[in-house]
Amino acid sequence: MSNLLQPFIKGKSVHPTASVFANGLRNCTAMKSPSSSSSSHDSSILPPKQKLINPATARPHDYYYHPTPSPQLQYALHSAKEAQIAWGERSPPERAAILRRAAEIMSKNVDLLREMETLDTGRTIKETEYDVLEGVECLNYYAGVANSLGGHVYNLPGGRGANLAYALREPLGVTLGIGAWNYPLQSVLWKSAPALAFGNAMIFKPSEYTPSTALW
């Protein structure tokens, strides 16, 4: 968890220090950008910024990040534990509605996301557009799964339903996702969507080489 990232765009802080997915929103620390007057954390204490390289050109592009300092990792964990309480209590239909809303937001930002993915990975726009659209499908799929969740009733030995037992599905709790460099956007969705659908909060650590879309 020591490599959770703080990406910036063109010198402005636009993403959270550590992504904590729950309650339908990303719950995160507030970072102080050059234009911000106040914040819970001073960006001057961050480690030196790390440039992101477009593999297709071998040149830096507009996105960069700061590795997250240890105190903010503890904040991320604390935040996730708090978010888990409310998220785990949400009904499956509520979780499904939030996942569908996330899919809707992604579908309205395909052009931006495919460009970010292309800059990070060096892949073609055609390929990265497919990745974004598949990510939308992933969210919608697990929204459907969330709506189908339920327990089971078992007929135990004894005959004619004299003895029944039932099983309930309950969230496991806070989970941790670690992203891959080659499919960064899909990686975060493949891990977070099923966790969220089943009522689990998630802390996600993207690849330090391709973090932009994962923390969008």
C-alpha positions as CSV (number, residue, x, y, z in Angstrom):
1,M,0.0,0.0,0.0
2,S,3.0,2.3,0.1
3,N,2.7,3.2,-3.5
4,L,-0.7,4.7,-3.6
5,L,-0.5,7.7,-5.9
6,Q,-1.5,11.3,-6.1
7,P,-1.8,12.2,-9.8
8,F,-2.1,15.8,-11.0
9,I,-3.0,17.3,-14.4
10,K,-1.0,20.2,-15.8
11,G,0.0,21.3,-12.3
12,K,-3.4,21.2,-10.7
13,S,-4.5,18.6,-8.2
14,V,-7.5,16.8,-9.6
15,H,-7.5,13.4,-8.1
16,P,-7.5,11.9,-4.5
17,T,-4.5,10.8,-2.7
18,A,-5.8,7.4,-2.1
19,S,-8.9,6.0,-3.8
20,V,-11.4,4.6,-1.4
21,F,-14.5,3.4,-3.2
22,A,-17.7,3.2,-1.2
23,N,-21.0,4.9,-0.7
24,G,-21.1,5.5,-4.4
25,L,-18.4,8.2,-4.2
26,R,-14.7,8.3,-3.9
27,N,-13.9,9.2,-0.3
28,C,-10.5,10.8,-0.1
29,T,-8.2,13.3,1.5
30,A,-8.4,16.9,0.3
31,M,-5.1,18.0,-1.4
32,K,-3.9,21.6,-1.6
33,S,-3.5,22.6,-5.2
34,P,-1.7,25.9,-6.3
35,S,-5.1,27.6,-6.5
36,S,-6.6,26.3,-3.3
37,S,-6.7,28.4,-0.2
38,S,-7.2,25.7,2.4
39,S,-6.8,21.9,2.7
40,S,-6.5,19.2,5.3
41,H,-3.1,18.3,3.9
42,D,-0.3,20.6,2.6
43,S,1.0,19.5,-0.8
44,S,4.4,20.8,0.1
45,I,5.0,17.7,2.3
46,L,4.5,15.4,-0.7
47,P,7.4,13.5,-2.2
48,P,8.8,14.8,-5.5
49,K,6.5,14.5,-8.4
50,Q,7.0,11.6,-10.8
51,K,6.5,12.2,-14.5
52,L,4.4,9.8,-16.6
53,I,5.9,8.6,-19.9
54,N,4.0,7.8,-23.0
55,P,5.6,4.5,-24.2
56,A,4.7,5.3,-27.8
57,T,6.9,8.4,-27.8
58,A,9.2,7.8,-24.8
59,R,8.4,11.4,-23.7
60,P,6.6,12.7,-20.7
61,H,3.0,13.8,-21.1
62,D,0.8,16.3,-19.1
63,Y,0.0,13.9,-16.3
64,Y,2.2,13.3,-13.3
65,Y,1.8,12.2,-9.7
66,H,3.2,12.3,-6.2
67,P,3.7,9.0,-4.3
68,T,1.4,9.1,-1.3
69,P,3.2,9.6,2.1
70,S,2.6,7.1,4.8
71,P,0.3,9.3,7.0
72,Q,-2.2,9.6,4.2
73,L,-2.1,5.8,3.7
74,Q,-3.3,5.5,7.2
75,Y,-6.0,8.1,6.5
76,A,-7.1,6.0,3.5
77,L,-7.4,2.9,5.6
78,H,-9.4,4.8,8.3
79,S,-11.6,6.3,5.7
80,A,-12.3,3.0,4.1
81,K,-13.2,1.4,7.5
82,E,-15.7,4.2,8.1
83,A,-17.2,4.0,4.6
84,Q,-17.6,0.3,4.9
85,I,-20.1,0.6,7.7
86,A,-22.6,2.6,5.6
87,W,-21.8,0.8,2.3
88,G,-22.3,-2.7,3.7
89,E,-25.7,-1.7,5.1
90,R,-26.9,-0.5,1.7
91,S,-29.4,-2.9,0.0
92,P,-28.3,-4.7,-3.2
93,P,-30.7,-2.5,-5.4
94,E,-29.1,0.6,-3.9
95,R,-25.6,-0.6,-4.8
96,A,-26.8,-1.6,-8.2
97,A,-28.2,1.9,-8.8
98,I,-24.9,3.5,-7.9
99,L,-22.9,1.2,-10.2
100,R,-25.2,2.0,-13.0
101,R,-24.8,5.7,-12.3
102,A,-21.0,5.2,-12.5
103,A,-21.4,3.5,-15.8
104,E,-23.5,6.4,-17.1
105,I,-20.8,8.9,-16.1
106,M,-18.1,6.9,-17.8
107,S,-20.1,6.6,-21.0
108,K,-20.4,10.4,-21.1
109,N,-16.6,10.8,-20.8
110,V,-15.4,8.2,-23.3
111,D,-13.3,10.7,-25.3
112,L,-11.4,12.0,-22.2
113,L,-10.8,8.5,-20.8
114,R,-9.5,7.0,-24.0
115,E,-7.1,9.9,-24.4
116,M,-5.8,9.5,-20.9
117,E,-5.4,5.8,-21.4
118,T,-3.6,6.3,-24.6
119,L,-1.1,8.8,-23.1
120,D,-0.4,6.4,-20.2
121,T,-0.1,3.2,-22.1
122,G,0.9,4.2,-25.7
123,R,-1.9,2.2,-27.2
124,T,-4.0,3.4,-30.0
125,I,-7.2,5.5,-29.5
126,K,-9.2,2.7,-31.1
127,E,-7.9,0.2,-28.6
128,T,-8.4,2.4,-25.5
129,E,-11.9,3.4,-26.6
130,Y,-12.8,-0.3,-26.6
131,D,-11.3,-0.5,-23.0
132,V,-13.5,2.3,-21.8
133,L,-16.6,0.9,-23.3
134,E,-15.8,-2.5,-21.9
135,G,-15.4,-0.8,-18.5
136,V,-18.9,0.6,-18.8
137,E,-20.2,-2.9,-19.6
138,C,-18.4,-4.2,-16.5
139,L,-20.1,-1.8,-14.2
140,N,-23.5,-2.5,-15.7
141,Y,-22.9,-6.3,-15.4
142,Y,-22.1,-6.1,-11.7
143,A,-25.0,-3.8,-11.2
144,G,-27.1,-6.7,-12.5
145,V,-25.3,-9.2,-10.2
146,A,-25.9,-7.0,-7.2
147,N,-29.7,-7.0,-7.9
148,S,-29.6,-10.8,-8.0
149,L,-27.9,-11.4,-4.7
150,G,-29.8,-13.4,-2.2
151,G,-29.5,-16.2,0.4
152,H,-30.3,-19.8,0.1
153,V,-32.6,-22.2,2.0
154,Y,-31.6,-25.8,2.5
155,N,-33.8,-28.8,3.3
156,L,-31.9,-30.8,6.0
157,P,-32.4,-34.5,6.7
158,G,-35.7,-35.1,8.4
159,G,-38.1,-35.2,5.5
160,R,-40.8,-32.9,4.0
161,G,-39.2,-29.6,5.1
162,A,-39.3,-30.5,8.8
163,N,-35.8,-29.1,9.2
164,L,-34.6,-26.1,7.2
165,A,-31.4,-24.0,7.3
166,Y,-30.7,-20.8,5.5
167,A,-27.6,-19.0,4.4
168,L,-27.2,-15.2,4.1
169,R,-24.6,-13.3,2.0
170,E,-22.7,-10.7,4.1
171,P,-20.0,-8.3,3.0
172,L,-16.4,-9.3,3.9
173,G,-15.3,-5.8,4.7
174,V,-12.6,-3.5,3.3
175,T,-10.7,-4.9,0.4
176,L,-7.5,-3.9,-1.4
177,G,-7.1,-3.8,-5.2
178,I,-3.7,-3.6,-6.9
179,G,-3.8,-2.4,-10.5
180,A,-1.9,-3.6,-13.6
181,W,0.1,-1.3,-15.9
182,N,-1.2,-2.7,-19.2
183,Y,-5.0,-2.4,-18.7
184,P,-5.2,0.2,-16.0
185,L,-8.8,1.3,-16.4
186,Q,-10.2,-2.2,-16.8
187,S,-8.1,-3.4,-14.0
188,V,-9.6,-1.0,-11.5
189,L,-13.1,-1.9,-12.6
190,W,-12.6,-5.7,-12.7
191,K,-11.5,-5.5,-9.1
192,S,-13.7,-2.7,-7.6
193,A,-17.1,-3.4,-9.3
194,P,-17.5,-7.0,-7.9
195,A,-16.3,-5.8,-4.5
196,L,-18.7,-2.9,-4.4
197,A,-21.6,-5.1,-5.7
198,F,-21.2,-7.4,-2.8
199,G,-21.0,-4.6,-0.2
200,N,-17.3,-4.2,0.3
201,A,-15.4,-0.9,0.3
202,M,-12.1,-0.9,-1.6
203,I,-8.7,0.8,-1.4
204,F,-7.1,0.8,-4.8
205,K,-3.4,1.0,-5.6
206,P,-2.9,1.8,-9.3
207,S,0.3,1.1,-11.2
208,E,2.8,3.9,-10.8
209,Y,3.3,3.8,-14.6
210,T,-0.3,4.2,-15.7
211,P,-2.4,5.7,-12.9
212,S,-4.4,8.4,-14.7
213,T,-7.7,6.7,-15.6
214,A,-7.7,4.5,-12.5
215,L,-7.8,7.7,-10.3
216,W,-10.0,9.7,-12.6
